[in-house]
Amino acid sequence: MTPRRDRFTLPSLGGIQLNALHWGSEASPKLVLLHGGGANVHWWEHVAPSLAGGFHVVALDFRGHGDSDFPERLEPGAFQRDLEALLERIGTREVILIGHSMGGHVALEHASRNPQTRGVVAIEVSRGGDRRERRRTRLALAARRTYRSREEALARYRFLPPAPGAAEALRVAIAGHSIREEPDGRFGFKFDPRWFGLPPGPPLEAAKVGCPVLLIRGRESGLLTREGAAALAAELPSARWIEVAGAGHNVHLERPEAVLEAVGAFLDATF
């Protein structure tokens, strides 16, 4: 299923253009996919068609990522505004949100302020992980690496944290959409590492997330511990958590079939 591309701006974005991909009928209920830090819409492209049978699936590139604009000014809370703009674009706040890592945090924060949210699947939101591993990941993402050629950048592209269980063909496919030529003629990756230097926002008001929530953890994850997943699920009014074997933080890349099965069961049971 070939996605439809939509590059748009709205007055609330102050001239910034965002990029989104769409799958499925626009008459169907809305399901929005939110990528993690340093990622882009194409990290969902291997699973989105399987979700589009009963939903209008929309994946968003946050600003500073993928094919959305890279503004010079960094603003705390900007990714929340990007999600709000997307919902305005598709014409409803009654959506199911699926977010990975940073995107999962954005999804939960949005749901805490918007009771129209129908449900959230939060994949590998960081909670309780080792501080050194979190620091290593942030430092790796914050490094502005560039390469002499597109071919070298393609060869060097890696998932962070590492995803040894991900198929090589998937890495190559995502890498092909994740490289851009820089002004100096070298080639880098399609995200602005400066975003990882911003201080974290206020803590989630978990009690205000009124919709059903599914938390997904990769069993080998160092960023979301079992204790962290259990504690977060207990704080949310209507949540449960599951664990997927054979995967770490990038569980949707390493075990996509298992993630789709869990998401499908959640959607069937909830809606």
Helices and strands as residue ranges (DSSP letters): E 4-8, G 11-13, E 18-23, E 30-34, G 41-44, H 48-51, E 56-61, H 78-90, E 95-100, H 102-113, E 119-123, H 131-142, E 146-147, H 150-156, H 168-176, E 179-181, E 187-189, G 193-197, G 206-208, E 213-218, H 226-235, E 239-244, H 251-254, H 256-270
